[in-house]
Amino acid sequence: MNAVRMYTTQVCPYCVRAKALLKQRGVAQIEEIRIDLDPAQRDHMMETTGRRTVPQIFIGTTHVGGCDDLIALDQRGGLLPLLQAA
């Protein structure tokens, strides 16, 4: 299964929702990068994604986007194949 990395903050309902969906799809481990604890990570996230909001989700090397993007990907049937690609 592809590694999942997610930029998050402590109090973020969209982060919680995204993590719940990923766990429902079989993801056992999510690498969380807390940008509220490390401003340099926020800068890195913004440079990498061009976005300021959390969560920002990466599956393997693919930038999925935020929570709404993750849900849309799942509804199109693209989440499981992306998770299982290795």
Contacts in CASP RR format, 6 or more apart in sequence:
PFRMAT RR
TARGET T0000
AUTHOR 0000-0000-0000
METHOD contacts of the structure
MODEL  1
MNAVRMYTTQVCPYCVRAKALLKQRGVAQIEEIRIDLDPAQRDHMMETTG
RRTVPQIFIGTTHVGGCDDLIALDQRGGLLPLLQAA
1 26 0 8 1.000
1 27 0 8 1.000
1 28 0 8 1.000
1 83 0 8 1.000
1 84 0 8 1.000
1 86 0 8 1.000
2 59 0 8 1.000
2 60 0 8 1.000
2 82 0 8 1.000
2 83 0 8 1.000
2 84 0 8 1.000
2 85 0 8 1.000
2 86 0 8 1.000
3 29 0 8 1.000
3 31 0 8 1.000
3 59 0 8 1.000
3 60 0 8 1.000
4 22 0 8 1.000
4 27 0 8 1.000
4 29 0 8 1.000
4 30 0 8 1.000
4 31 0 8 1.000
4 57 0 8 1.000
4 58 0 8 1.000
4 59 0 8 1.000
4 60 0 8 1.000
4 83 0 8 1.000
5 30 0 8 1.000
5 31 0 8 1.000
5 33 0 8 1.000
5 57 0 8 1.000
5 58 0 8 1.000
5 60 0 8 1.000
6 15 0 8 1.000
6 18 0 8 1.000
6 19 0 8 1.000
6 30 0 8 1.000
6 31 0 8 1.000
6 32 0 8 1.000
6 33 0 8 1.000
6 55 0 8 1.000
6 56 0 8 1.000
6 57 0 8 1.000
6 58 0 8 1.000
7 33 0 8 1.000
7 35 0 8 1.000
7 41 0 8 1.000
7 42 0 8 1.000
7 45 0 8 1.000
7 49 0 8 1.000
7 54 0 8 1.000
7 55 0 8 1.000
7 56 0 8 1.000
7 57 0 8 1.000
8 15 0 8 1.000
8 32 0 8 1.000
8 33 0 8 1.000
8 34 0 8 1.000
8 35 0 8 1.000
8 54 0 8 1.000
8 55 0 8 1.000
9 15 0 8 1.000
9 34 0 8 1.000
9 35 0 8 1.000
9 36 0 8 1.000
9 54 0 8 1.000
10 34 0 8 1.000
10 36 0 8 1.000
12 54 0 8 1.000
12 55 0 8 1.000
14 54 0 8 1.000
14 55 0 8 1.000
14 66 0 8 1.000
14 67 0 8 1.000
14 68 0 8 1.000
15 54 0 8 1.000
15 55 0 8 1.000
15 67 0 8 1.000
17 67 0 8 1.000
18 55 0 8 1.000
18 57 0 8 1.000
18 66 0 8 1.000
18 67 0 8 1.000
18 70 0 8 1.000
19 30 0 8 1.000
21 70 0 8 1.000
21 71 0 8 1.000
21 74 0 8 1.000
21 79 0 8 1.000
22 30 0 8 1.000
22 70 0 8 1.000
25 74 0 8 1.000
25 79 0 8 1.000
25 80 0 8 1.000
25 83 0 8 1.000
26 83 0 8 1.000
27 83 0 8 1.000
33 41 0 8 1.000
33 45 0 8 1.000
34 41 0 8 1.000
35 41 0 8 1.000
35 42 0 8 1.000
35 45 0 8 1.000
35 54 0 8 1.000
36 42 0 8 1.000
45 51 0 8 1.000
45 54 0 8 1.000
45 56 0 8 1.000
46 52 0 8 1.000
48 56 0 8 1.000
48 63 0 8 1.000
49 56 0 8 1.000
49 63 0 8 1.000
49 65 0 8 1.000
51 65 0 8 1.000
51 66 0 8 1.000
53 66 0 8 1.000
54 66 0 8 1.000
55 65 0 8 1.000
55 66 0 8 1.000
55 67 0 8 1.000
56 63 0 8 1.000
56 65 0 8 1.000
56 66 0 8 1.000
57 63 0 8 1.000
57 64 0 8 1.000
57 65 0 8 1.000
57 66 0 8 1.000
57 67 0 8 1.000
57 69 0 8 1.000
57 70 0 8 1.000
58 64 0 8 1.000
59 82 0 8 1.000
59 83 0 8 1.000
62 82 0 8 1.000
64 70 0 8 1.000
64 73 0 8 1.000
64 82 0 8 1.000
70 79 0 8 1.000
73 79 0 8 1.000
73 82 0 8 1.000
74 80 0 8 1.000
END
